[in-house]
Amino acid sequence: MDVRGLRKQYGDVTAVDGIDLEIRRGEVFGLLGPNGAGKTTTVEILQGNRDRDGGEVSVLGADPASATRAWRSKVGIVWQDESAPAELTVRETVRHFARYYPRPRDPEQVIGLVGLGAKADSRIKGLSGGQRRRLDVALGVIGDPELLLLDEPTTGFDPAARRRFWELIRTLADEGTTILLTTHYLEEAEELADRLAVVAKGRVVAEGTAAALRDRFGSEAIVEWTEADGRPRRERTGTPTRTVTELAGRFDEIPGLRISRPTLEDVYLRLTGQENAR
Ligand SMILES: Nc1ncnc2c1ncn2[C@@H]1O[C@H](COP(=O)(O)OP(=O)(O)OP(=O)(O)O)[C@@H](O)[C@H]1O
């Protein structure tokens, strides 16, 4: 997948302001960014569900803006508000959607993969929010796509379901499916993505492996301690030893001393200009 200079405007709002992305076949790619950064708009354009105002886009060798039925059958999409009929059971729904594809996966296997085996005969209207999302994921993968585009797939999942979903993504990736997912969970991005891009205000502000992003501010450390008046302090520094030596001159024992390296979340907050959120 190749995206060059992608732009999208909604009236006065520039949602996507020149995004470049290159995603290799078989790769799991994570798109991170704060609310309103332009992730959903980007994914919708890649799916062929939204017009763009500028830029070149090639997805599985074709421009999604002129997508054919054959192209659509190779791209798996997880809708946020799947309009599956509420009266059908999980099994009926997955079987029904399988008929739209030339070479679908086995519905029973897919139901198992998303962890809905015990709910196969339950009606959709009786599913919890998280179970509903898992059904959405099942419908996204039933066509055995070459490329899977997932917009915040695990929102509303409980921790066990999220882990099961990670397993599913790894299984699909091992089988050669290319996967692009947006997420607000840094742990999820770190766990799943071979590479990730951080988007802010419609632009890519950083790109690379999670480890490389973390190492971007590699020599820095975060020194935390409690002041004599009880106020917690947090200082980012490239010279932590110096900071601690200074503190040691002021305190016998530095209260609440903690020295850590920036986490991916620290780096993310910094890259997106939200570091004061901590
Ligand atoms: N259909 C629309 N009409 C007008 N403005 C829109 C529309 N969809 C999105 N926007 C605006 O475009 C910008 C980018 O939105 P988008 O949904 O792509 O961001 P996002 O990164 O997916 O955010 P979130 O993490 O909250 O889902 C926002 O300012 C949003 O308000």
The ligand as a Tripos MOL2 file, in Angstrom:
@<TRIPOS>MOLECULE
LIG
   31    33     1     0     0
SMALL
NO_CHARGES

@<TRIPOS>ATOM
      1 N1        -17.9650   13.6410    7.9380 N.pl3     1 LIG1
      2 C1        -17.2990   14.6760    8.4540 C.ar      1 LIG1
      3 N2        -17.6960   15.9360    8.2520 N.ar      1 LIG1
      4 C2        -17.0220   16.9980    8.7590 C.ar      1 LIG1
      5 N3        -15.8930   16.8810    9.4980 N.ar      1 LIG1
      6 C3        -15.4440   15.6500    9.7390 C.ar      1 LIG1
      7 C4        -16.1040   14.4850    9.2440 C.ar      1 LIG1
      8 N4        -15.4120   13.3880    9.6420 N.ar      1 LIG1
      9 C5        -14.3600   13.8540   10.3600 C.ar      1 LIG1
     10 N5        -14.3730   15.2020   10.4250 N.ar      1 LIG1
     11 C6        -13.3590   16.0550   11.0710 C.3       1 LIG1
     12 O1        -12.0960   15.7350   10.5210 O.3       1 LIG1
     13 C7        -11.0910   15.6550   11.5190 C.3       1 LIG1
     14 C8        -10.4580   14.2640   11.5200 C.3       1 LIG1
     15 O2        -11.4280   13.3130   11.9460 O.3       1 LIG1
     16 P1        -11.1640   11.7350   11.9790 P.3       1 LIG1
     17 O3        -12.4480   11.0890   12.3700 O.co2     1 LIG1
     18 O4        -10.5520   11.3240   10.7020 O.co2     1 LIG1
     19 O5        -10.0980   11.6370   13.1430 O.3       1 LIG1
     20 P2         -9.6190   10.3770   13.9950 P.3       1 LIG1
     21 O6         -8.1430   10.4960   14.0690 O.co2     1 LIG1
     22 O7        -10.1780    9.1280   13.4400 O.co2     1 LIG1
     23 O8        -10.2470   10.6660   15.4150 O.3       1 LIG1
     24 P3        -10.7670    9.6290   16.5800 P.3       1 LIG1
     25 O9         -9.5400    9.1100   17.2250 O.co2     1 LIG1
     26 O10       -11.5220   10.5470   17.4760 O.co2     1 LIG1
     27 O11       -11.6100    8.5930   15.9140 O.co2     1 LIG1
     28 C9        -11.7750   16.0360   12.8210 C.3       1 LIG1
     29 O12       -11.5580   17.4110   13.0480 O.3       1 LIG1
     30 C10       -13.2420   15.7600   12.5490 C.3       1 LIG1
     31 O13       -14.0450   16.6040   13.3320 O.3       1 LIG1
@<TRIPOS>BOND
     1     1     2 1
     2     2     3 ar
     3     2     7 ar
     4     3     4 ar
     5     4     5 ar
     6     5     6 ar
     7     6     7 ar
     8     6    10 ar
     9     7     8 ar
    10     8     9 ar
    11     9    10 ar
    12    10    11 1
    13    11    12 1
    14    11    30 1
    15    12    13 1
    16    13    14 1
    17    13    28 1
    18    14    15 1
    19    15    16 1
    20    16    17 2
    21    16    18 1
    22    16    19 1
    23    19    20 1
    24    20    21 2
    25    20    22 1
    26    20    23 1
    27    23    24 1
    28    24    25 2
    29    24    26 1
    30    24    27 1
    31    28    29 1
    32    28    30 1
    33    30    31 1
@<TRIPOS>SUBSTRUCTURE
     1 LIG1         1 GROUP 0 **** ****
